[in-house]
Each structure stands twice: as structure tokens, then as C-alpha cells.
């Protein structure tokens, strides 16, 4: 389903209807004088939803010309290689640290398979290599010319070392992927996204400052939608992220196994989130997701401790 953004023309949020769940995973479609651009096209399991939206907007799937990835996690860009094969004129845009894994996704798939096991096909569908000549490799402070649109690129690590955010200069929309957490219009607080392996709180603080400097008209989150209270959202995200980081750091001093610590953290935080959410909003947040966040922050603290001089 295409969702218009109030007061914004030629840009639409696409609900990718991931695994049949609405308002969970979003892409952003931008109309340009050089066809359509999509930011975060999603996994291959939702590709036909994307293609249907392209046809609805432009009449033909070949109108899709530009595929921009905030980062290479499979829910955000797992279909990039399949799109490149299906539409041979498409250019795929990805940060330089993620580009090798788009050209050869074997390591990415091995890592994901350790997490998701035999659910890989169900969750993500096929993941194919993207030819290197079809990539536009991005660096910090790049400016993209997509037909008549100018899109600025900022390197925004913290959630992932290959994460970028995009600012559409015509509208002021900042598409931020997972850089500022999750938040659902159906009613949830802002929820940090801290899965392993790349969490870096120092880098994340700098990334948030970069986004503040853009002064965006709205933040567009992959999970889920556009929010026009950008400054307030960023401040609340900072607070929530720091609170979780301190809780995880303290938990490392407690007795028990990592599984026990992670389960307790997820149980307590999910309860708090549900208390602060509507029933519909609470249905978007899952125990396993919060549990993974414990492991991401625990890995960060342990690596930081190991790096300190003794």
C-alpha cells in the first residue's frame, strides 16, 4: 500500500506488508525526471509488493531506475541483486563498507543463517549477487543527482558500520533506515535497534548529530513511517538508547548466563514497551527482537572493555 506523506508531493511511503503484517517495514519511493527511486527496497519476499507499487505510480516496472540502500541488512536491501537481474538498467547505491557484501553476499548469508536457520527462505527469499558495474559506491557527504532530485548522503554508523542516511533536498525528508530506532504510528514509544555485531555508541552519537544538522522536515523510519517531530524524536532516541546501554552494562555484572540475562532484559523491556503502547502498536514489537538488542549492546561493552589499557 502506498501512503502519501502530508504536504509532500512526488514522494510516498510504501508499506511492504512484510510477512503479511502492515505498518512494519517501509520503503520510500521518490518520483524523479529519471524514473523512480526507491530507498530500502526490502527483502525478496516483498519484491512483488514493490513492483506493484512501481507499476501503480509509473505504469511499468521498468520505470524503477535507482535502488538506494541505507544498509545491507536483509530486511532493508536483500532484494537488490534480484532487482538488478530483473531490471538491467537499475543502479544500486550502497556505502563502500557494504558494497563488497552486495557483490558477494556469501558472508552476509552465512551470518544471517546462523541467526535464522531454516527460516531464511521464508523471511528473506532469494539473495543474489549484484554485478559490481551496477553499483554506485557511496561515501560520506556524497550528493546524488537522481534526475531532477538532489539527495545528500551522510555516513551514519552506530547501528551498522555500513549505514548511510539520505536527505531529499527538495522536500527535507531524511530517510534514516535504522539509525534512529523504531516507532510505529499505531502507537509505540521509540525503540532502539541494537542487534549484533556492529553496535558502536560513540559513532552513533556522531551520526545523530549529523542528522540534527540536516534539520529535516521529517524523519522516515524503515520501521515505520514519517514523523515530523524530528528534533524531539532524536532526543528521545538518545535517552532510550543510553538507558538500554546502561541496563545491559549493569546486567553483565549480574550472575547467570548470557541467555538468562538477555531473556530477563527482553521480558522487562517488552513489558514496559507494551504498557506504553496501544494494543495494535504492541503487536509490532517482538520478544526476539528485544533479546537480540541485549546481545548487540553486550558485545559492544565487552569489546570496549577488551580495548582498554590494563
N, C-alpha and C positions, 0 to 999 in steps of 0.2 A: 504494500500500500504506500502510495506517495503522500507525504504530509507537507502541505505548504508551510512556509515559515512566515509568520505575520510580518507585513511591511517589507518583505524581501522578494524581489522578482528574480526569476530565472535561476532559482536555487530551491531544491526540495530535499527533504529528508525522506529516505526510503526505508521503511520497516522491512527488513529482510525475512521476517517471520521465521526465525531460526528454530528448527525442530517444532514448528507449529505454534511457537509462543510469540505473541505480538509484543511490541514495545520491549524488546530485549536487545536486539542488535540492529544498529543503524548504519546506513551508508549515506553519503551526501552526493547528490547529483547537481552538477553545475552546467548550465547551458552556455556554450561559447560559440563564436563565429567559426570555430574549427571543430564542430561537433560537440558531443557530450563528454564531460569529465566526471569520473566517479572517484570519491575519496573513500578508501577502505571498502573494497568490493565484496568482502566476506569470504566464507568458505565455499567450496564447490557444491555443497549440499544446498546452498541458497542461490546458486547461479541463475537458475531459471526465473527466480523472482526478480533478480536484477535485469535480466534480458527482457522480461515482460515490461518492466518499467521503462527501459530504453525505447522499446517499441511504442509504448504509450506516449512518451514525450516527443519522439522524433520519427516514428513511423517505420523504422528499420533498425535492426540491431547493429548494422554497420555504422550507425551514427556515433557509436561509442568509440572515442579516439584516444582518451587519456585515462590511465588507471593509476591513481596515486595511493601509496600505502603509507600509513603513519608508522607501522612497524610490521614485522613479518610473522607475528603470531597467527596461527591458522584461522582463528575466527575473524581476523581482520583482512587477510590477504591470501588465504590458502588457494583461492581460485585463479591467482594471477597467471600462472603458467597455462592453465586450461583456456583462459580468455585469450592469451597471446597466440595459442594454437588455433583457436576458433576464429579469431578476428585478426588477420595478419597485418593490419595497418595500425594496431593499438601499440602505444608506447607505455611502458610500465615505469613508474617513478618510485625509487626506494633509496633510503640512506646508504651511504657507502659501506657501513658496517653490516648491513643486512643483505646487500646485493649478492655476495657470493653464495648465500643460502637460498636465494631465489633462483640463481642459475643452477645450483646443485643442491636440492633440498634434502639430501640423504641424511645429513647430521640432524637437521631440524626434525625430520620424520622419526629418526631413531630416538631422539629426546622425547618427542610427543608420545611415541609408542610406549615408552617406559611409564608415562603417566596414565595413558588412556587404554592401553592394551588392545583387546579385540573390539573396542568401540570406535576405533579410528575411522573406519569407513562410514559408520552411522553418523558420527559427529561432524566429520570434515569432508568426506568424499575424496575423490582423487586429487592428488597433488602432483603436478608435473613440473619439470624444469622449464624455465623461461630462457630463451636464447639471449646471450649477453648483448647482442646487437639490438635487441628490442628494449633494453633498459636505458633509462636516464638516471644516472647515479647522482644522488643529491649530497650536498654539503651544507653546513650551517650558512645562513644568510644568502642562499640562492634565491633568485627571483625567477619564477616561471612565467612564460608568456604562452597562455593557452587561448589561441585565437585572440579575442579582444579582452580577455581577462588577464590580470596580473595577480599572481599568487606568490606570497612570500613564504619562505621555508625557514623554520628555526629548529635547530637540533635540541631536542628536549628529553634527554635520558633521565633515568630515575626509576621508571617502571621497566624499561628495557634499554639496552645500550644502543639499539638501532632505531630509537623512536624519534620521529620528527612531528612537528605540528605545522599547519598551513593556515595562512591568513589570506582570505579573499579580499583584496583591497577595495573592490567595488562596493561590497556590502558590509565589510567589517566583521564578517563571520570568521571565527577561528575554529577550525576543526582540530580537535586535540586528542583524538583517539582515547587512550587510557591514561593520559598524563595527569588528569585531574579527577580520577576516580569514576565511580558510577553514581547515577542519580536517575530516578525514574519519575516521570510525570504523574504516574498513578499514585505516587506518594511514598517517598523514602527519604531518609537523610542522605548526605553524601557519604559514600562508602569507599575507602581507599582500595586500590588494586595492587597488591604486593606479592604476587606469586614468585617463586624462584625462576631463573637463577640470578637475575641482573639487578636486584634492588640496590639502589645507591642513594642514600638520603641527602648527602652533600650535593651531588649532581642534581637531584630532584629539586632542591631549594633554588638552585640557579635557573632551572627550567621554568619554575613557577614565576620567577622574577621576569624572565623573558616574556612570558605570556602577559604579565601585568603591563609591561612596557608597550605592548601592542595596543592596549586599551580597546579590546574588541567590543563590537556591538552585542555579540552573543558568543557563548561557548557552545560548540556542538560536540556532544559526547557520543562515542560509539554505543555506550550503554547508559542513558539513552535519550537523545534528543537535544533540542536547542534551549538554552537558558540565558536570559538577557540580564541576569544579575551577576555579571562576570566577576567583579571585584569581591562581592560577598561570597560567591562560590569558592573562589581561590582561597580566601581567608579561612572559610570553614573546612576546606580540604586540608589546609596546613594543620589546623587544630586536630582533625581526625587522624591524619597520618602520624603526627607526633605522639598522640595519645596511644595509638596502636603500637608504635615503635617502642615506647617506654614499657607498655604492658608486656610485650614479648621479651624485652631485655630483662625485666624483672623475673619473668617466668623461667628463664634459663638458670636462675639460682635456686629454683624450687626442686624438690625431689620428684622422681618419676621419669618416665621415658619421653622422648620427643612426641611419640604418638599420643601419650596421655596429656602432655602439655598442650598440644595442638587441638585435641578434642575438647579440652576444657575451655580454651580460648574461643574456639568456634561456637561452642554451646552458649557461653556467656554473651559473646558479641552478637550472635544471631538473635538471641532473646531481646537484647537492647534494641537492635535494628527493628525487629518486628513490633516492639512496643511503640516505636517512633514512626511507624509506617501505617498506611492503610492496609486492609487485607489484600487488596489487589497488588499494591506495591510490594508487600512482604513476599508474595508468591514469586517475585523475580529474583530473590536472593536465596542462595543455597548453602547448606552446611559445608559441602566440599569446597566451595569457593572460598569461604572464610578460613577454613582449615589450611588451604594452600597458602593463604596470606601469612599465616603464622610461620610456615616453613621459609617463605621468602625473606621475612624480616629476621628470623633466627639465623639464616645463612649470612645475611648482611652483618649482624653483630659478631658472629664468630669469625668472619673474615677480617673484620675491623680489629678485633682483639688480637688475632694472629699477626697482624701487620704492625702492632705497636712495639716499640723497642722494649727490651727486657733488661 
